[in-house]
Amino acid sequence: MKTPVAVALIIMGALIMVTPAISDYLFQLNVVTLLIKTGAANVNLDGKMSDLYRIGCWAVGLGMVGVAVMCSLFEGQTSARQETVASLEG
């Protein structure tokens, strides 16, 4: 796998894995802001990320990072073998 593709997979996988944490932070920020602005004792907001979606983000992100790492490792071994064969033949 080419280096730019591996780097892109790792970055995007990490961003997908961080999505649930960012979503929780923004949800809590909205609750606090609404409590401060309205002065209410409690607030009910819809739209919190479901557990299934949260697990899906972790699985997809981990899969992307894992594929990039594994392909990078195997490509390095293949290149070393090709160089060894080429040096023996030449």
Secondary structure by P-SEA (a helix, b strand, c coil): ccaaaaaaaaaaaaaaaaaaaaaaaaaaaaaaaaaaaaccccccccccccaaaaaaaaaaaaaaaaaaaaaaaaaaaaaaaaaaaaaaac
